[in-house]
Amino acid sequence: MRALLLVLDSVGIGHAPDADEYGDAGANTLGHILEQVPGLRLPNLWSLGLPELVPVHRSYVSNTRYKSSYGKMQERSAGKDTTTGHWEIAGVILNEPFAVYERFPDDLVHAIERDARVQFIGNYARSGTVILDELGDEHVRTGKPILYTSADSVLQIAAHEEVMRIDRLYDICEVARQHADRFRIGRVIARPFAGPEGNFARTSRRHDFSMEPPRTVLNAISEENFPVIGVGKISDIFAGQGVTDSFPTNDNADGMKRIEEIWRTMEKGLVFANLVDFDMQHGHRRDVAGYAAALEEFDRWLGTFIPQVQPADLVMITADHGNDPTHRGTDHTREQVPLLVMYHGATRDLGTRETFADVAATLSEYFALGEPWPVGASFLPRAEAAQRI
């Protein structure tokens, strides 16, 4: 009994019904990419039912039987950030969004500086690459780490790896996490970088320090002695709760390779993976061409992975929010997300699910946990559920 839950970070498929409340009416990450890159072909996602979810995809498909069931999900939680989306996928709905700041309050900053014995520069909202252009040289000269935020609920601390030891940067972030809870900041992120002045680049040793979530379906699964293996930033997002093993990754290619390696040898349990390049490298940077190329790369890999899925396996491909690279600003976008489900060869229209937590309810049923998950509705076919092994 093994399952894969794969989050394509930010691959939304059209604005949610309440998108106007977030300034995101008209956003459509995947639809707009397909419109702007008409030569983009995603045949393996198409084979799972993608054309039913993104109408522009119909322009180059013919009617056929899909290899999976398909549907859409919309978020019930308040917010459109990574943590909120993943927590709801795992069965936790938040009525109050995480806080977003243009500048962190002085009492928060002073508390971190006091307890971590540090002094920051910065403390304003910028993208991760721009902040290095603006303050990287000053950091190298002074040794003072860079404090900044973005449109997401994040407190980010950047330091050059040759100026500040990585363990020292992590220690500062640990202190920041202790103080960030009362300000409802979703994540504290260590952002190490390297390179010469004028050519700074972030390194792969990023580490997220998330607020600890309430009990999720990951806890419930692991408590039944099933492995729950996080790939990418999953363990960080859940502060390690319910995750029995974790494999951080450098990029999408690394994540896909790791998924395949784990899948080849595991006999039971859940692989929960996040492929972050769509969001981090292309969505926030409004890079339509790069986003399209990343989708093609994923689709090619998917074509090699699908034959490894057995009938009794449960494979779910979805997203946590949108990040339309054609939309104004550089923020996430409040969108519905795709739901592609491979299980016993079923091909059904799963409709529009009222909450991401339907994934948690489905995992609860699939792993035959003691009680149904209290939030969400399983989309596991009843007749096929009896065939589980």
N, C-alpha and C positions, 0 to 999 in steps of 0.2 A: 504494500500500500504506500505509494509515493506520489507526491504532488509537487508541482512547480508553480509558483506565483511570481510572475515576471512583470515588473513595473517599468514601462518605457517612460522615463521621467519627462513630463510636460507634454506628451503627445495627445493633446486634446483634439476633439472632433466637432467642435461647434459650441457657441456660447450657451451657458446654462440659462434656465428660465429667469433666474434672478441676477443675471450678469450686469444689468444696468445699474444695480445697486453698488457694483464694484467698479463701474466705469468701463466695463468690458463688453457692452452690447456690440454684436457683429464680429467678435473674435472667433476664429476658427483655425487653429494651428495647422492641422493636417490638410484641411480643405484649401486654405490659402497657399500652402506650399505646393500642393498639386496643381493649383491654378497658375502659379508663377513659374513652375518648372514642369511644363507640359510633357517633357520627355521622361519624367520620373516613372519608373516601373517597379512595382512591389508585388511580383507574382505570387510569392509565398504567403504574404499577408492577404492578398486577394483570395487565395485558395481556402483561407479560413473564414471568409465572409466579409472582409473589409468593404467591398463595394456596397453592401447593404447599409453601411454606417456612414459612408462619405460619398454622397451621390456623384461628385465630380469623377470619382473612380470608375463610374459606369461607362465612361467614354471609350474604354479599351478592353472591356470584358464581355464575355458571352455568358448566357445562362448555363449554369452547371450545378452539380451538387457539391456543396462546400464540405471541407474536412472537419469543421467544428461548428458549434453553436455560436451565435453572435448576438450582441445587444449593446446597449449604452447604459452608463451609470451617471447619476448626478449626485452631487455632494449635498448632504444635509447639514454638515457642520458649518459654522461661521468661519470664513477665511478661505484662502486659496494658496496656502503655503505647503511646503513639502511635508512637514511634520503632521499637520492637520489631515492631509490627504492619506498619508500612510497609516496614521492611527485609525482613521475611519475604515480603511480597508481591513484593518485588523480588529474592527468591531467596537471602536470607541467614537462616539459622536460628541463633539464639543459645541456647546451653545454659545460660548464666549470666545471670540477669536484671540489668538496670540497678539501681543502688542507690537506695533510698528513705530519706529522712531526716526525722525530726521536727525536728531541729536540726542544722545543719552543724557538723562538727568545728572546734574552735578553730584547729588548724593550717591548715586550708583557708581559713577566713575571714581569718586574719592574713596569710596569703600573698597573698591577693587585695588586701587593704587596703594592704599594703606596696607591691606592684608597681603598683597602680593609683593610689596616693596618695589614698586615700579612707578614710572611716570610715562604717560601716553602722549603721543602727538595725534592730531587728527580729530576724531569724534564728529564725523559728519557722514552723510550718505554719498556713496560713490560705487561704481562698479569695481571689481577686484583688480582689473588691469589699469584703470585710470588712476586709482589710488596709489599704485606703485610709481606711476609716472610723476604724480604730484608730490609724494612724500617719501619715496624710496631713498633718494639721496640724503635727505635729512635724517632718516632712520640710521643709515649707514654711518653718518658723521657722529650722531649723538648716542646711538645704541638704544634710543627710546622706541618701543614697539608702536605700531600704527593701530589705532582703534578706529573702526568704521562700521557702517551698517549698509543696508540696501533696502529695496522695497519689501523684502521679506522680513520675517520676525527673527532677525539674526544679529548677534553681537560678534563681530569678527576682529581678530587680533592677528596682525601680520608682522613677521620678523624675518630678516635674512638669516639663512642657516649658518653663514660664516660670522655673523655678528652675535647671534643668540643661539645657544644650544637648543635642540629640539625639545629636550626634556624640560628645559626651563620655560619654553613657550607653552608646553602642555600644562605645566604647573600653574602658570598665570591664568590659563583658561579654566582650570579646575576651580580656582578661587572665584573667577568671574561667574562660573556656573552657580556657585553657592549663593551669590547675591542676585543673580538674574531671575531666579524663580519668583520673587515677590514683585517683579516688574513684568511678569508673564512674557518673557522672551523665550521663544521656542528653542533656539539653538545658540550656543556659543561655538564659534568655529576658529580653530587654529589654522592660520594661513601662512605656512612657511614659503619663502621664495629664495631664489638664488640668481646668480649671474652678475655680470659687471654693471656698473652704473650706466643707465641709458638702455640697458637690454635686460631688465629684470623679468623673471618668469616664475610663476608659482610652481612648486614642486608637488610630487605625489604624496607627501607626508601630511597632507591635510588631515585634521581630525575634528569630528563634530562631538560636542558635549550637549546632549539634549536634556530637556526637562524629562523627568521620569514619568512614563505614562501610567494611567490606571491599568488594571488587569486587562489584557487583551487575549484574543484567541491563541496567540503564540504561547502564552503561559499555559493555557488549557491543553494545548497539544503536547508541549514538552512535559507537563505533569503526568501525562499518560505514557511517558518513556519513549515518545517518538522524537527523533532528532529534528531540530529546527535550525537549519543552516542558513545564515545570512551571507549574501554575496553583494559586494559594494558597500554602500553606507547604511545598510539595514540595521546592523547592530547599533550604530551611532544614533540613528533616528529613534530607536526604542530604548536607548540607554542600557543596552544589553539585556533587557528584561524579556524572558521567554526565549532567548536565542541561545542555543547550546553550543554553536560553533560559528565562527565568523571568518570570512575571507575578504578583506578590503581589496579594492581593485584600482588600477591606474586609469583605466578608460573603458569604453564599451568593449573593445576587442578583448581586453583582459577579462572583463566580466563574462563575456560569452564563452571564452575558453574555459573559465573556471566552472561555469554552469555545466558544460559538457563533461568535464572531468568528474565532477561530483555525481552527475546523473548516471554516468557509466558504471559506477561502483556501488551506489546506494541501493539498498533493498527496501527501505521504508523511511517515511518521514517527509518533511517539507523543506524544499529549497525556496527561499524568499529572496529574490534578486532585484536590484535596481540598476538600470543602465542610465547613467547620469549625463552623458555627453550631450544628448539632445537639448537638455535644459542649460547646463552650465556652459558648454562651449558654443552653443549656437542660438538658443532661444534668447537668453539674456543679452547676447551680443547682436541680436537682430540679423543673424546670418542665415538668410534663406538658402543659399546654395550649399553651405556647410551642413545645415539641417537635413536637406534633401540627400546629400551624400551619406550622412550617418544613417538615414532610413534605408538607403540601398544596401549599405554594409550589413545592417541588421537583417534585412530580408534575405540576403545571400546566406548568412549563417543559419537563419531559420529554416531554409531549405535543406540544410544538412542535418538539422536537429529533429525535424518532424518525423523522419523514419525511425528515430530512436524511442518514440513514444508508443508504449504498449496500450492495448485497449483499456485495461483497468487503471492506467495512470490518469491523473487529473492534472491538466495543464491549463492555466489561466493567464492570459496576456491582457494587461490593462495599463492605466496611467494614473497619476495622482493629482493632476491639474493640467492646465494648458500653459503655453508660453508662445503665443502667436508672434513670430518674428516680423510680421507685417503690421502689427498693432503699434499704437503710440507708446512711448516710454520703453522701459526695459523690464517691467514687472511681469510676474505670472498673470495669466488670464483665467477668469472664472468660466470653466468650460465643462461640458459633459466629456466623458472619457470612454474609449472603446472597451468592450468586453468580448474576448474571443476565448472559447472554452472547448478544449479537446477532452472527450471522455466517452469511451465505448462507442466511438464512431457516430455519436448523435449529431444531428444537424437540425437545430431548432432556432426560431427567432425568440430570443430571451426578452425582447421588448426593452423598455427604458426602466431601469431599476431605480427605485426611489432613494437608495442610499448605497454608498460604497460598501457598507457593512454587510451587504448580501454576500460578499466574498467570505467574510468571517463565518457567517451562518452556513455557507456551503462547505467550508473546511471542517466545521464542527460536525456536520453530518457525514462527510466523507471519512473522517477518522473515527467515526462512531463514538464521539465523546459522551460522557455520562448524561449530560443534559444539553438540549439545543442551545445554541448561542442566543442570548436574550434580545439581541438587536439584529435586525435584518431578516431576510427570507432566503432560504436555500434555493438555488436553481438547479440542484442535482435532480435528474429525472428519477421519479419514484421507482419506476419499473427497473431501471438500470442500477439503482442504488442497491438492490437486493443481490446484484451480481458481483458486488465488490469482493475483492480477495485481500 
